[in-house]
Amino acid sequence: MSLLAPESGWEVYVAEGAGTVVGFVAIQLNHETQVGEIGLNAVHPQHAGKGIGTRMYDFAVSRMTEAGMQAATVATGGDASHAPARRAYEKAGFTVHIPSVWLCRKL
């Protein structure tokens, strides 16, 4: 199912600069648990390092607060390729780490 499908449960927002989409962020609001989640998100590489990601995460957290969420979560990989994402999330105030393990099987 697409994040953009009305029944997906995700809200998708775009960041614009000079009339061009420069990033996007998807959020999900769980009213039962009162936990909001940042899902897929990205900033176009040509616009990286300009604070766009931080502003998107600040917007997402504000939307969650407005909706009555009591906590916000975001998940990312622990490998080197996800280091920029981890730095961006930490810069936006996501500092509580919950260790997890993904097990994979080559097919």
Secondary structure as UniProt FT lines:
FT   TURN            3..4
FT   HELIX           6..8
FT   STRAND          10..17
FT   TURN            18..19
FT   STRAND          20..30
FT   TURN            31..34
FT   STRAND          35..43
FT   HELIX           45..47
FT   TURN            48..49
FT   HELIX           52..66
FT   TURN            67..68
FT   STRAND          71..74
FT   HELIX           80..82
FT   HELIX           83..91
FT   TURN            92..93
//
